[in-house]
């Protein structure tokens, strides 16, 4: 299979993180706490009973399956995956679609197993599992389709009716025999009627609902205008007198449908499905029943059951350790990558990863009762109580619409009294001229353009209010580990403690001892390893949770890990080197052989390179900044805050404390932007008016945040804030224009100076102008903002 | 000009056909992904003879 990997050509310019990542690195989002487990968990997909649900057999014996694929960011990723899977011998067809995050694969089951296809996909940096149709996604798809259908019908209808109208208009200046005039009118009516009935239906339905509830909505004037115009036109058709406005009716419906479709698309794209927490939990667990260990589905697990948790597996449910000692990575809950030691009597949580040793637990809480699920429900509620940032469009629209209806009524009354025959076209003109078409496009067009542009630059916006809220933000709050700092530690220094011991050799020995460990220190060591070096073979390798790794290399015994345990091999006294014997596991390690300690290793979590620039930009623009960290090391947190220039710093804050501090700010009137990555940030992310999750953060953070920073680039934050301000400016310009046009057109129409067709054209042009103005937001401002690189 | 009595109904029929074709396209996923297919031509194709078309059970 490695030959297949090498044969895949990589595009010269990486399209995005997904393609640029080398095949060996784990999928984004899995960086913390666990590595891609060995192939065996995928082999359950080869089970015939399992396959029966998902795999289709074709008549020629080939198998076909639809997969849900996560991790594809653009067409380049899809192409790379297609190339990779097609390269496998036995695959007859593989198609990957980015828009739907799905793949169709056809293969020859006698040459290839499904698990091999899935592991190839994982090797290329994405995750795949059998597609389970999701009701919500289906709903969005159906909505989009109906919107497109209505758009097509109204668009084609409008074009045809305008063709007929050309005949009618030119005929009006010269001589047009009644027969031909009526023919054209009839044809127009025949087209306009289905357009109105099919594409116009949503407007009538909304208007009817508004009427019933005695509310003023945007659809009421629209429905009114359409009814009056259509009715008057039909009347003229049969009486042979007056004007017909079928072209205006169709154009009206088309532009309004266009506005609604853009808006709907924007909303739908924001509701991106992200692999939820349940994707992390294993489907099968090893349960001890009657003294024998059997595999049962997770759904069958109940409180009180005893299960076996092997090294590298994800904890399936909250429980208490019954026997065994091990280290568990609780990063998903705490955001801290440092493993936590567990022994009998300790509690473990669903979603955390068991690192090194098998452990037996008694299940306490399953599924929705588990801590992690409870946090999820907690912050759903926090979200509901989130004070809404007033959306500009709503405020303006309501006042405007009431005004429009009153004006139309007044005009109708006036003309009906003074000059009845002219009343109808004038009222139609008034309603058309004051149509909130451009107004309703003002917001969605601007938001769509800005959202798309930001998505291309790595900011995935999930909720509709984000851009408008960002423009109002006054305070930015950061989490520490994984947000301002890199997610994994880095080897910063190796000190040789004995003459003749070379730090590079010591590093090689340490890496060899830790080569199979999932501990963050092991990952940091492996990251430092030059690609060409080979590790010496290790005999009698032992990974001892909470202590380190021990083994024999070239006949000598070594220990690498906690300083006190490591030097115990040599029975050496405590070493005075700085910080070496302090109880802070995870930042210092010692390599010893059985005679003497050899070298001291220092690890640190580095701040992200662009953190300082990003914070500096925020400071210069007058944003209040704060750092809320769950790390109890007060000194380290304070140092980091000073280094980056952050004004306020709190260390050792629990999720509840973070929420409390955020509450204080929000009720004090601040608009808060929170940036975080772990589950312990989730309540904070829920309470802040706008929240950003790091792309490498926990799944729960992704679920709860309003937006995701795809490539963890903090520099995108200043960019997003600037863009949000520009978007607000453009929206205001759009509103000003739309209202201005309506304000000027209304008196003209009311006085009878504006024929309906002119009103419709004017309305269309003003809508187009709004869209064109919004398109400016697709490009970065000249001299793109501050901290971006 | 009397030809109009003939031509206009034909144009309505053509319109109907156009709308039907559009609705068919929407219902058959043609508009689901407007970007990827366009970019597909920019990527190199693997030679199609490397694909597997052998039947399962046949000697290979």
Contacts between the chains, C-beta under 8 A, distances in Angstrom:
chain1	res1	chain2	res2	distance
A	9	B	44	6.5
A	11	B	43	7.5
A	60	B	55	5.8
A	60	B	56	7.8
A	61	B	55	6.0
A	61	B	56	3.9
A	61	B	57	6.5
A	62	B	56	6.8
A	75	B	35	6.5
A	75	B	36	4.5
A	75	B	39	4.1
A	75	B	40	7.1
A	75	B	43	8.0
A	76	B	39	7.9
A	76	B	43	7.8
A	78	B	36	6.2
A	79	B	39	7.9
A	79	B	40	7.2
A	79	B	43	4.5
A	83	B	46	5.9
A	86	B	46	5.8
A	86	B	50	7.7
A	86	B	51	6.5
A	87	B	46	6.9
A	87	B	50	7.5
A	89	B	52	6.3
A	90	B	52	5.3
A	91	B	51	7.3
A	91	B	52	6.0
A	92	B	51	5.7
A	92	B	52	4.9
A	92	B	53	6.0
A	93	B	51	7.2
A	97	B	32	7.9
A	97	B	33	5.8
A	97	B	36	6.5
A	98	B	33	7.0
A	98	B	35	7.8
A	98	B	36	5.5
A	99	B	32	6.1
A	99	B	33	3.8
A	99	B	35	7.5
A	99	B	36	6.6
A	100	B	32	6.8
A	100	B	33	7.1
A	107	B	52	7.4
A	108	B	52	5.5
A	108	B	54	6.3
A	108	B	55	7.7
A	108	B	56	5.1
A	109	B	56	6.0
A	110	B	56	4.2
A	110	B	57	6.3
A	111	B	52	6.7
A	111	B	54	7.5
A	111	B	56	7.6
A	111	B	60	7.0
A	141	B	32	7.8
A	145	B	26	5.6
A	145	B	27	7.1
A	148	B	26	4.9
A	148	B	31	5.6
A	149	B	22	7.9
A	149	B	23	5.8
A	149	B	26	5.4
A	152	B	19	6.8
A	152	B	22	4.1
A	152	B	23	6.8
A	152	B	26	6.8
A	153	B	19	5.7
A	153	B	22	7.7
A	153	B	23	7.7
A	156	B	15	6.4
A	156	B	18	5.5
A	156	B	19	5.4
A	156	B	22	6.7
A	157	B	15	7.4
A	157	B	19	7.7
A	160	B	11	7.0
A	160	B	12	7.8
A	160	B	15	4.9
A	163	B	11	7.6
A	164	B	8	7.8
A	180	B	1	6.6
A	180	B	4	6.0
A	183	B	4	6.1
A	183	B	5	6.6
A	183	B	8	6.1
A	184	B	8	7.4
A	187	B	8	5.0
A	187	B	9	8.0
A	187	B	11	7.7
A	187	B	12	6.4
A	190	B	12	6.3
A	191	B	12	7.1
A	191	B	15	6.7
